[in-house]
Structures are given as structure tokens and as C-alpha cells.
Amino acid sequence: MKIMIVDDNRQMREFLKSFFSSAENNIIECVNGLEAGETYGLYNPDYVLMDIRMPVMDGIEATKRIIHSFPKAKIIIVTEFDDEHLRGEADKAGAKKYLLKDNLSELNQIII
């Protein structure tokens, strides 16, 4: 399975990678939304784990752009912000799920 992790924090990317450390998983890392948008079509990942607040381009805008070009993309917002407005924006952008970084227990159930 191919999983793209988009987060400007290297430690968070490493932590998220640890959920999918088996040999059959291919992990693609991006440091901001712009890079994710430019990279998505090269790898066509099965899932994208997208942070919201990042420099250059945030995760909401990146999600909109990726979904516009690849409507079947499965983007999961992974953020520290438990905010109804951001949840709504993520939903409008086309994200499939909104998870908080302090409760990632659902991640293994969502990504099969």
C-alpha cells in the first residue's frame, strides 16, 4: 500500500510512519501542501495523511487541489486542531476523515 504523509514536522512524519512500518507499505513524505499537490500524481497513493497548518500551502487548500484533479483520492486530515470550522472546511474540501493527532487509534481501522 502507498501512503503519503504530509506534515511540516519531521518528528510527526516519523511517528505516522511507525504505524505503517511493514515491508509491503511504501511511504511518501511531503513537507507542505504544495509539495503534496505536485507529488500526488507521481505516486497515486492509496491514502494521504494531511496536516492542516503548514507553511507554503495548508492542508485544506492542498486537499481541494488534489481532489479537484483526483476525485477518488482518499485524504485523511491529521491535525492537532479540534475545531468545528476546520472540520467543516476539511469536509468541503473532500477529506474522507478528520483525526486528531492526540487520538490516532482509529488510523489502523481506517487504512486497511
C-alpha positions in Angstrom: 0.0 0.0 0.0 1.2 3.5 -0.8 0.7 6.1 1.9 1.6 9.8 1.6 2.3 11.6 4.8 2.1 15.4 4.6 3.3 17.3 7.6 5.9 20.0 8.1 7.1 18.4 11.4 9.7 15.7 10.7 9.0 14.0 14.1 5.3 13.7 13.3 6.1 12.2 9.9 8.3 9.7 11.6 5.6 8.9 14.2 3.0 8.4 11.5 5.4 6.2 9.5 5.7 3.9 12.5 2.0 2.9 12.1 2.8 1.5 8.7 6.3 0.1 9.1 5.7 -3.3 7.3 7.7 -4.0 4.2 4.7 -4.0 1.9 4.0 -0.4 2.6 5.5 2.4 0.5 5.6 5.7 2.4 5.9 9.1 0.5 6.7 12.1 2.6 5.9 15.8 1.8 6.6 18.8 4.0 3.8 21.1 2.8 0.6 21.1 0.8 2.2 22.5 -2.4 4.7 19.6 -2.4 1.8 17.1 -1.8 -0.2 18.5 -4.7 2.8 18.3 -7.0 3.7 14.8 -5.9 0.3 13.1 -5.6 0.0 12.3 -9.4 3.5 10.8 -9.5 2.7 8.1 -6.9 -1.1 7.9 -6.8 -1.1 6.9 -3.1 -3.8 4.8 -1.6 -4.2 7.2 1.3 -2.9 10.7 2.2 -2.4 11.7 5.8 -2.6 15.5 5.6 -1.8 18.1 8.3 -3.7 21.3 8.2 -1.4 24.1 9.3 1.8 24.1 7.2 3.9 26.7 5.5 3.7 27.4 1.8 0.2 25.8 1.4 -2.1 24.5 4.1 -3.7 21.1 4.1 -7.2 22.4 3.3 -6.1 24.0 0.1 -3.9 21.1 -0.8 -6.9 18.7 -0.3 -9.1 20.9 -2.5 -6.5 20.8 -5.3 -5.8 17.1 -5.1 -9.5 16.2 -5.0 -10.1 18.5 -8.0 -7.5 16.7 -10.0 -8.0 13.2 -8.5 -11.6 12.9 -7.3 -11.1 9.4 -5.9 -8.2 10.5 -3.6 -8.6 9.3 0.0 -7.3 12.1 2.2 -7.4 11.9 5.9 -6.8 15.1 7.8 -4.5 14.5 10.8 -4.3 17.6 13.0 -4.0 18.9 16.5 -6.9 21.4 16.0 -10.2 20.2 17.3 -12.2 22.9 15.6 -15.6 22.7 14.1 -14.9 25.3 11.5 -11.8 23.4 10.3 -13.7 20.1 10.3 -16.3 21.8 8.1 -13.7 23.2 5.7 -11.9 19.8 5.5 -15.3 18.1 4.7 -16.0 20.7 2.0 -12.5 20.2 0.6 -13.2 16.5 0.2 -11.3 14.9 3.1 -12.7 11.5 4.0 -11.9 11.7 7.7 -10.7 14.2 10.3 -8.5 12.8 13.1 -6.8 14.4 16.0 -3.1 13.8 16.5 -3.6 13.0 20.1 -6.0 10.2 19.3 -4.7 8.2 16.3 -6.1 4.9 17.5 -8.6 4.9 14.6 -5.9 5.1 12.0 -5.3 1.4 11.7 -9.0 0.8 11.3 -9.4 3.4 8.6 -6.4 2.4 6.5 -6.8 -1.2 5.6 
